[in-house]
Amino acid sequence: MELFVIFLSAVFVNNYVLSKFLGICPFVGVSKKLGPSLSMGMATTFVMTMAAAVSWLIYYNILLPNNLTFLKIVSFILVIASLVQFVEMFIKKISKPLYNALGIYLPLITTNCAIMGVALFLVDKQYNFVESIIFGFSAGVGFTLAIVIMAGIREKLELADVPEYFKGAPITMIVAGCLALAFMGFAGMI
Amino acid sequence: MKNKIDNKYNESEEGFEVGVVEKIEGVYALVRLQEHEACEHCHAKIICKPNQSGQRQVKLKNTVGAAPGDKVVLASSDLKHVTLSFMQYGFPLLGFLAGLIISYQTIDKFPLGLSQQFGSFFVGLIFLGLFSLGTYIWSKKMNKNNFSVLQISKIIKPDH
């Protein structure tokens, strides 16, 4: 039950993009089409889950016992960057066609602050190992949900009669604001 | 085969690529992709290195009857994107989660004196590797069929 609550909370109530406003860069930049946005979401979910697991292990087995918790930000940056590089090399090795088609999303994830946010929040909330992984996975699902909804709306907007001054970035920001307002409706659910 | 020629194509249209047909090989066309102008202004190009491998070429099914020298529009299929993403990220991730959670819940003592967290993490990695093997076999099979996210959608008139 506890794990389910963590899942619901990270996907809807505390959605990283629409409630905490983290990971806005890929949210706006890769939400023009449904296909690429879903790819970005899945790649982010993958990295978030792995980063949550590795960050937990490093924090509770190396940093905390040695009183090095002040190094957590530096360590997590290193963990995320090296993890993404490793995943990129791995995918390049095991499936070149997949890497050519979707590998572009991986380097962009390195600069996604939502990943860093997950690593820092799981430490602050003092989750256990499994809870941390479910939290990382759920945060990724929440990110995917937000980016896919945004892409769906933006695809429809291409056909809409948007006033000239609102075309492009302004209408995107307005839609993002409306989505954030809609997700505020989940507040208090858990 | 009826040629699909369109002169209403807007080069600033997003989500599309433009290329030039270099060679026709049976039912396939070898298309040289144009570099994106947008990359010139993107800060992430240091990481992505769009020009690193020189000009990109793709072999695609010639569904519009293009001839060598034709400028064509390549559109990406959402369904193929989803399939590829799932196989690349979703499938191995499911393996990792399954291995990790099952071993964490069922195994109390791991060999080599590993803690439950480290032990289940390594089991998760082993499952990740196994599921990635599935992705590798699948991608080999798809590679044989020249599977690509892109498909030729139309030919652009030469005066455009």
Interface residues (C-beta under 8 A of the other chain):
Chain A: K32 K33 L34 G35 P36 L38 S39 M42 A43 T45 F46 T49 M50 A53 W56 L57 Y60 N61 F90 I91 I94 S95 K96 P97 L98 A101 L102 I104 P107 L108 T110 T111 F129 V130 I133 F137
Chain B: E14 G15 A44 I47 C48 S76 S77 D78 L79 K80 H81 V82 L84 S85 F86 M87 Q88 Y89 G90 P92 L93 F96 L97 L100 I101 Y104 S115 Q116 Q117 F118 S120 F121 G124 S132 L133 T135 Y136 S139 K140 M142 N143 F147 S148 V149
